[in-house]
Amino acid sequence: MAAFREPAPAPALTGTVVAQFQTREGEVTGPQLDIPVDITAEQLQILINELLHNDEPMPYSFFLSEDEIATSVAATLTEQGLSTESAIVIVYQPQALFRVRAVTRCTGTMPGHTEAVLSTHFSPDSLRAASGSGDTTVRLWDVETATPIQTLEGHRNWVLCVSWSPDGTRLASACKAGEIRVWDGATGAPLGKPIKGHTKAVVALAWKPLHRDPEARYLASASKDCTVRVLDTYTGRTVFTISGHTRSVTCLRWSGAGLIFTGSQDRSVRAWSEDDGRLVRSYDGHGHWVNSLALSSDFVLRTGAHDHVPLSGTESVDERVAKARARYEAVSCADGSRERMITASDDHTLILWAPYESKKPVARLTGHQQPVSSVVFSPDGNLVASASFDKSVKLWAGLTGKFIATMRGHVGPVYMLAWSADSRLVASASKDSTIRVWAASSHKLQALLAGHADEVFAIDWSPDGYRLVSGSKDRLLKIWRQ
């Protein structure tokens, strides 16, 4: 009887390969080059900086057919089962110039709420955090000292969402009774009377982007009463009401190119004009409730003129608006043509869209075994993370929707996700009372943050990358740092 032999390993690739560099948008950079097939990612960094004539070396990531070149071109070609006989296209994209270190320890526990903490949000400058609770209050916190600034009272029911304006001057909150309140971002003083109109709970808020609304005047709200209202927060009046959905509106985004996107329990996703609320486009494809919606420009729209370099405070409004516009156009173009949208549903799937180009999906993302609770684009728009009641977190390519990895470790449903500002780390909050921090490149657990005594409902990573805030059913907020 012949002895069983294991198949011989594939021979290592040697020699050279013809390569063409190009940007993520498909722009060719330099001529075709004959490069060593065993060239490493570090050597590719040197080569692309030379081709681009950069005065200062810039960090880049490199991809072959959506697979990142982590070690060498040869290793990636081998994994893909490709040879060196045909020319290859190496896609490069800039990385963040700064690096966020994984948060590993709790540096502050902030008691005060007397019921579960349901929502939390960092200000664009990362100096303050707001929290909404089942005790009907909103609290402002100084995250540097982990101490309360002010307790904001006035809501009559659970505060389901809090949202800072992109310039950081205003804070909006909404409750289960359908009321919306606007507060001064520095002092917590109420600005005007409560805004009424919704007949059921308001579950999502979205400010008009800074480069389209320098005064931080307009706010959109989504409700279980099947409507979306665009509000003038200066007068407290409803500018117009969007009433095209037939079931509860669950998620909402105000894009940087003039559209308001909504997702609903009627299984549809729709785009509306920010000018008058008319329906522009409907995106159909989900077979159950739409739970979450994200845009590839979410991070830059949320932070406006704030990036990893603190503002001096002397900038004029026009300078801040110009910076906010430039940051948006860098990721999405002025007309939103590079914008990507992703939606998550109770049908266990996600759908990736190019919302300004077509109402047809770019890709349907399958793999989760339970309803998908949250989906978030990385700040650079290159990755998507999704969380599910199947206890897993999955990573996908932001441009194509290609599956990258599954990250397991939670022992309960995963409720919410938050990316670090450099797009290298993603945090997940779970019913199992823990927060886990994962590396986007290695897909490995970087930190297990245990300390809450009950389910973690809300997390947010500060735009400067230094802190993570979490809110729990145990009525506490915690600040985590490296």
Legacy VTK file of the C-alpha trace (Angstrom):
# vtk DataFile Version 3.0
C-alpha trace
ASCII
DATASET POLYDATA
POINTS 482 float
0.000 0.000 0.000
1.474 3.332 -1.034
2.370 5.709 1.803
0.372 8.908 1.969
2.375 11.956 1.026
1.456 15.529 1.836
1.381 17.780 -1.222
4.583 19.691 -1.708
4.370 23.366 -0.736
4.111 25.866 -3.561
7.557 27.072 -4.617
8.493 30.511 -3.342
8.116 33.278 -5.912
11.414 34.736 -7.079
12.635 37.203 -9.644
10.757 40.331 -10.645
7.231 41.423 -11.495
5.896 44.319 -13.540
3.871 46.621 -11.289
1.783 49.740 -11.807
0.978 52.013 -8.879
-2.405 53.707 -8.768
-4.581 55.554 -6.280
-7.791 54.202 -4.827
-9.634 56.383 -7.334
-7.823 54.671 -10.238
-5.340 57.456 -11.096
-2.095 56.003 -12.434
1.092 57.063 -10.663
4.393 56.857 -12.559
5.357 54.318 -15.229
5.165 50.556 -14.985
8.116 49.334 -12.944
9.986 46.046 -12.869
10.262 45.426 -9.124
11.629 42.497 -7.109
8.772 40.170 -6.260
10.010 39.900 -2.665
9.852 43.675 -2.146
8.492 44.453 1.322
5.802 46.904 2.423
8.535 49.089 3.966
10.437 49.184 0.665
7.215 50.046 -1.172
6.880 53.033 1.185
10.272 54.342 0.048
9.450 53.737 -3.611
6.069 55.504 -3.617
7.449 58.494 -1.717
10.126 58.796 -4.403
7.558 58.524 -7.204
5.416 61.223 -5.587
8.421 63.460 -4.870
7.346 63.923 -1.254
9.647 66.251 0.675
8.747 64.459 3.883
8.118 60.686 3.861
4.391 59.880 4.179
2.974 56.563 5.451
0.947 54.520 2.941
-0.941 51.232 2.800
-0.658 49.001 -0.286
-3.206 46.595 -1.732
-3.375 43.868 -4.355
-6.988 43.167 -5.350
-8.251 44.577 -2.029
-5.815 42.410 -0.004
-3.357 44.495 1.987
0.328 43.844 1.399
1.269 43.282 5.026
4.722 41.745 4.535
5.780 41.437 0.891
4.367 41.370 -2.629
5.447 37.738 -2.979
3.526 36.670 0.127
0.340 38.400 -1.052
0.613 36.941 -4.583
1.093 33.480 -3.082
-1.978 33.868 -0.866
-4.006 34.857 -3.926
-2.628 31.987 -6.003
-1.188 34.373 -8.599
2.085 34.285 -10.516
4.543 36.904 -11.684
3.780 36.334 -15.369
1.206 39.124 -15.616
1.577 42.762 -14.627
0.034 43.654 -11.270
-1.683 46.826 -10.040
-0.636 48.028 -6.599
-3.201 50.380 -5.089
-1.815 52.774 -2.503
-3.578 55.042 -0.049
-2.255 57.404 2.628
-2.430 56.424 6.270
-3.077 58.805 9.146
-0.001 60.863 10.004
-0.590 60.177 13.686
-1.048 56.900 15.523
-3.634 56.165 18.201
-2.520 53.783 20.923
-5.025 51.217 22.155
-6.912 52.251 25.281
-6.093 49.775 28.023
-7.144 51.154 31.399
-9.985 52.995 33.063
-8.832 56.460 34.136
-12.152 57.721 35.409
-15.501 56.395 36.583
-18.223 59.028 36.468
-21.306 58.361 38.609
-24.295 60.679 38.626
-26.982 59.156 36.463
-29.611 57.256 38.419
-30.716 55.026 35.532
-28.997 53.314 32.591
-26.767 55.451 30.341
-28.296 55.135 26.865
-26.172 57.473 24.729
-22.858 59.291 24.804
-21.022 61.604 22.422
-17.683 63.462 22.429
-17.533 67.105 21.397
-15.617 67.763 18.139
-12.666 69.193 20.096
-12.579 66.082 22.336
-12.614 68.169 25.536
-16.167 67.382 26.668
-18.544 64.462 26.560
-22.304 64.382 26.822
-24.439 61.512 28.092
-28.167 60.787 27.983
-29.873 58.497 30.457
-33.061 56.749 31.415
-33.232 59.169 34.366
-34.412 61.876 31.861
-31.264 64.008 32.266
-28.355 64.943 30.035
-24.964 65.406 31.670
-21.935 67.331 30.458
-18.529 66.028 31.496
-14.981 67.373 31.511
-13.117 64.346 30.192
-9.696 65.625 31.272
-10.664 65.504 34.943
-13.571 63.018 34.625
-15.828 65.425 36.516
-19.332 66.750 35.768
-19.740 70.204 34.250
-23.516 70.425 34.377
-26.685 68.373 34.679
-29.192 69.362 32.013
-32.767 68.833 33.140
-36.003 69.275 31.253
-36.764 66.064 29.367
-39.818 64.117 30.494
-38.684 60.643 29.461
-35.590 58.579 28.620
-32.940 60.545 26.717
-32.266 58.278 23.745
-29.703 60.331 21.803
-27.308 63.254 22.236
-25.421 64.967 19.411
-22.893 67.826 19.260
-23.024 70.344 16.426
-19.911 70.118 14.178
-18.573 73.413 15.548
-19.010 72.259 19.163
-21.085 75.268 20.213
-24.382 73.416 20.604
-25.607 70.125 21.968
-28.901 68.545 20.971
-30.729 65.848 22.906
-33.915 63.911 22.190
-36.139 61.744 24.339
-38.698 58.978 24.246
-41.509 61.540 24.615
-40.608 63.056 21.225
-39.118 66.311 22.537
-35.826 67.777 21.347
-33.792 70.235 23.384
-30.795 72.327 22.387
-28.180 73.399 24.948
-25.182 75.693 25.015
-22.157 73.475 24.438
-19.953 75.307 26.929
-22.280 76.003 29.848
-25.162 73.594 29.346
-27.696 76.419 29.473
-30.904 75.682 27.528
-31.167 77.527 24.216
-34.835 78.246 23.694
-37.824 76.117 24.575
-38.147 72.391 23.902
-38.856 71.642 20.243
-42.056 69.656 19.871
-43.801 68.091 16.907
-42.943 64.400 16.992
-45.647 62.232 18.516
-43.403 59.311 19.439
-39.808 58.700 20.526
-36.984 60.464 18.653
-34.274 57.872 18.042
-31.693 59.724 15.898
-30.349 63.250 15.366
-28.142 64.697 12.616
-26.751 68.235 12.311
-26.337 69.908 8.933
-22.607 69.763 8.029
-20.503 72.773 9.005
-19.452 73.639 5.457
-23.133 73.917 4.494
-24.322 75.556 7.722
-21.617 77.690 9.394
-24.047 78.866 12.099
-24.928 75.318 13.268
-28.572 76.237 12.817
-30.286 73.214 11.270
-30.887 69.806 12.804
-32.719 66.725 11.509
-34.565 64.309 13.795
-35.897 60.805 13.119
-38.778 59.320 15.056
-40.856 56.246 15.648
-43.815 58.293 14.359
-42.513 57.473 10.831
-41.359 61.047 10.138
-38.159 63.060 9.909
-38.237 66.738 10.804
-35.742 69.387 9.768
-35.610 71.960 12.545
-34.385 75.529 12.844
-32.746 75.383 16.279
-32.601 79.190 16.501
-36.366 79.631 16.307
-37.470 76.175 17.455
-39.653 75.758 14.392
-39.974 72.863 11.972
-38.697 73.897 8.528
-40.318 70.886 6.863
-41.436 67.355 7.670
-40.452 64.257 5.693
-43.243 61.706 5.894
-42.486 59.153 3.184
-41.715 56.166 5.425
-44.519 53.856 6.543
-42.818 52.477 9.673
-40.517 53.805 12.383
-37.458 55.698 11.090
-34.483 54.096 12.829
-31.379 55.857 11.476
-30.426 59.155 9.909
-27.469 60.917 8.254
-27.097 64.425 6.807
-24.568 64.196 3.985
-22.065 66.810 2.910
-23.487 67.111 -0.609
-27.084 68.099 0.062
-28.960 64.893 0.853
-30.532 63.505 4.017
-30.395 59.695 4.214
-32.865 57.690 6.303
-33.380 54.020 7.135
-36.632 52.581 8.402
-38.434 49.545 9.732
-40.362 49.612 6.448
-37.171 47.965 5.038
-36.309 50.939 2.802
-33.449 53.432 2.713
-34.211 56.808 1.174
-32.484 60.035 0.180
-34.230 63.394 0.556
-33.323 66.906 -0.545
-32.051 69.083 2.298
-33.784 72.078 0.672
-37.413 70.982 0.732
-37.564 67.335 1.834
-38.597 65.934 -1.540
-37.709 62.303 -2.233
-34.610 62.048 -4.421
-33.950 58.315 -4.455
-35.057 55.089 -2.799
-32.682 52.216 -2.106
-34.412 48.862 -1.770
-32.870 45.509 -0.994
-33.285 44.647 2.659
-35.802 42.001 3.695
-36.314 43.228 7.250
-35.915 46.341 9.447
-32.997 48.636 8.676
-31.168 49.133 11.995
-28.121 51.208 11.179
-26.773 53.454 8.436
-23.320 54.962 7.941
-21.571 57.198 5.409
-17.895 57.035 4.513
-17.649 60.741 5.393
-19.247 60.429 8.854
-16.058 61.230 10.774
-15.132 64.406 8.887
-18.733 65.640 8.938
-18.978 65.061 12.669
-15.743 66.886 13.476
-16.010 69.792 11.024
-12.799 71.822 11.184
-11.307 69.731 14.012
-8.662 67.120 13.212
-5.771 65.601 15.165
-4.085 69.042 15.328
-5.974 71.250 17.846
-7.356 74.531 16.526
-5.624 77.631 17.866
-8.894 79.416 18.609
-7.979 82.388 16.436
-9.443 80.995 13.209
-12.289 82.935 11.645
-15.610 81.265 10.829
-14.711 81.391 7.136
-11.389 79.641 7.789
-13.099 76.902 9.770
-15.749 76.432 7.104
-13.062 76.244 4.398
-11.181 73.615 6.384
-14.345 71.591 6.959
-15.150 71.730 3.239
-11.630 70.669 2.280
-11.734 67.731 4.701
-15.060 66.574 3.261
-13.964 66.925 -0.363
-10.779 64.971 0.379
-12.840 61.891 1.211
-15.962 62.341 -0.936
-15.439 65.029 -3.636
-17.566 68.199 -3.682
-20.525 66.432 -5.308
-20.334 63.331 -3.102
-19.414 61.135 -6.071
-16.943 59.099 -3.983
-19.354 58.810 -1.073
-20.231 55.330 0.113
-23.201 54.376 2.274
-23.727 51.135 4.124
-26.873 49.861 5.796
-27.406 47.061 8.309
-30.566 45.079 8.888
-32.425 42.526 10.931
-32.200 40.319 7.818
-28.606 39.511 8.965
-27.041 41.355 5.993
-25.433 44.653 5.124
-25.690 46.461 1.794
-23.038 48.789 0.399
-24.259 51.635 -1.833
-22.756 54.375 -4.008
-25.717 56.628 -3.187
-24.978 59.499 -5.574
-24.353 57.190 -8.520
-27.027 54.505 -8.422
-29.935 53.112 -6.468
-28.565 49.619 -7.068
-26.329 48.030 -4.427
-22.566 47.896 -4.894
-22.510 44.686 -2.840
-24.563 42.662 -0.390
-22.472 41.637 2.607
-23.472 38.305 4.127
-22.012 36.265 6.952
-23.673 37.393 10.163
-25.968 34.811 11.721
-28.178 37.209 13.693
-29.533 40.770 13.233
-26.822 43.356 12.558
-27.060 46.038 15.238
-24.424 48.563 14.195
-22.267 49.438 11.200
-19.537 52.106 11.059
-17.069 53.320 8.426
-13.493 53.918 9.520
-12.574 57.641 9.544
-10.609 57.268 6.291
-13.529 55.432 4.661
-11.428 52.434 3.686
-12.906 49.902 6.123
-16.318 49.003 7.500
-16.944 47.331 10.858
-20.245 45.634 11.660
-21.594 44.344 14.959
-24.254 41.713 15.434
-26.347 39.869 17.959
-24.373 36.787 16.848
-21.632 38.088 19.254
-19.163 38.851 16.450
-17.568 41.889 14.828
-16.745 41.720 11.124
-14.483 43.830 8.937
-15.173 44.629 5.271
-13.493 46.653 2.520
-15.088 50.091 2.399
-14.890 50.476 -1.368
-16.060 47.046 -2.549
-17.668 45.404 0.488
-15.277 42.464 0.292
-15.161 40.410 3.510
-11.905 40.770 5.428
-12.194 39.109 8.845
-14.404 38.032 11.742
-13.356 39.018 15.250
-14.796 36.866 18.010
-14.505 37.092 21.766
-17.695 38.616 23.104
-20.040 36.212 24.879
-23.143 38.352 24.367
-24.714 40.414 21.583
-22.570 43.320 20.360
-24.484 46.591 20.528
-22.199 49.351 19.270
-18.866 50.136 17.584
-16.440 53.056 17.577
-13.317 53.632 15.454
-10.123 55.342 16.547
-9.325 58.519 14.618
-6.427 56.895 12.732
-8.600 54.002 11.447
-6.266 51.410 12.978
-8.404 50.312 15.943
-12.093 49.562 16.462
-13.874 49.152 19.810
-16.995 47.075 20.412
-19.504 47.291 23.287
-21.544 44.294 24.333
-24.298 42.933 26.491
-21.562 40.888 28.219
-20.533 44.108 30.111
-17.157 44.400 28.339
-15.584 46.558 25.658
-13.050 44.989 23.330
-10.502 46.868 21.237
-9.415 45.196 17.978
-6.565 45.929 15.560
-7.880 46.503 12.047
-4.704 45.205 10.384
-4.112 41.991 12.360
-7.788 41.474 13.399
-6.530 40.549 16.866
-7.740 41.651 20.273
-5.638 44.552 21.555
-7.381 45.179 24.862
-10.222 43.799 26.957
-11.838 46.606 28.946
-13.702 45.099 31.883
-15.145 47.222 34.653
-18.809 47.788 33.985
-21.195 45.694 36.063
-23.885 45.390 33.388
-24.594 45.743 29.665
-22.660 48.462 27.810
-25.139 50.387 25.673
-23.008 53.259 24.359
-19.398 53.975 23.429
-17.612 56.779 21.614
-13.941 57.329 20.747
-12.742 60.919 21.047
-11.881 62.560 17.699
-8.316 63.195 18.918
-7.901 59.473 19.640
-6.827 59.762 23.275
-9.931 58.527 25.082
-12.857 56.155 24.854
-16.046 56.814 26.811
-18.563 54.101 27.641
-22.042 54.181 29.159
-23.721 51.220 30.790
-26.871 49.833 32.314
-24.928 50.040 35.611
-25.612 53.844 35.449
-21.917 54.713 35.136
-19.784 56.350 32.492
-16.151 55.327 32.241
-13.211 57.005 30.549
-10.553 54.696 29.123
-7.013 55.664 28.056
-3.815 53.981 26.960
LINES 1 483
482 0 1 2 3 4 5 6 7 8 9 10 11 12 13 14 15 16 17 18 19 20 21 22 23 24 25 26 27 28 29 30 31 32 33 34 35 36 37 38 39 40 41 42 43 44 45 46 47 48 49 50 51 52 53 54 55 56 57 58 59 60 61 62 63 64 65 66 67 68 69 70 71 72 73 74 75 76 77 78 79 80 81 82 83 84 85 86 87 88 89 90 91 92 93 94 95 96 97 98 99 100 101 102 103 104 105 106 107 108 109 110 111 112 113 114 115 116 117 118 119 120 121 122 123 124 125 126 127 128 129 130 131 132 133 134 135 136 137 138 139 140 141 142 143 144 145 146 147 148 149 150 151 152 153 154 155 156 157 158 159 160 161 162 163 164 165 166 167 168 169 170 171 172 173 174 175 176 177 178 179 180 181 182 183 184 185 186 187 188 189 190 191 192 193 194 195 196 197 198 199 200 201 202 203 204 205 206 207 208 209 210 211 212 213 214 215 216 217 218 219 220 221 222 223 224 225 226 227 228 229 230 231 232 233 234 235 236 237 238 239 240 241 242 243 244 245 246 247 248 249 250 251 252 253 254 255 256 257 258 259 260 261 262 263 264 265 266 267 268 269 270 271 272 273 274 275 276 277 278 279 280 281 282 283 284 285 286 287 288 289 290 291 292 293 294 295 296 297 298 299 300 301 302 303 304 305 306 307 308 309 310 311 312 313 314 315 316 317 318 319 320 321 322 323 324 325 326 327 328 329 330 331 332 333 334 335 336 337 338 339 340 341 342 343 344 345 346 347 348 349 350 351 352 353 354 355 356 357 358 359 360 361 362 363 364 365 366 367 368 369 370 371 372 373 374 375 376 377 378 379 380 381 382 383 384 385 386 387 388 389 390 391 392 393 394 395 396 397 398 399 400 401 402 403 404 405 406 407 408 409 410 411 412 413 414 415 416 417 418 419 420 421 422 423 424 425 426 427 428 429 430 431 432 433 434 435 436 437 438 439 440 441 442 443 444 445 446 447 448 449 450 451 452 453 454 455 456 457 458 459 460 461 462 463 464 465 466 467 468 469 470 471 472 473 474 475 476 477 478 479 480 481
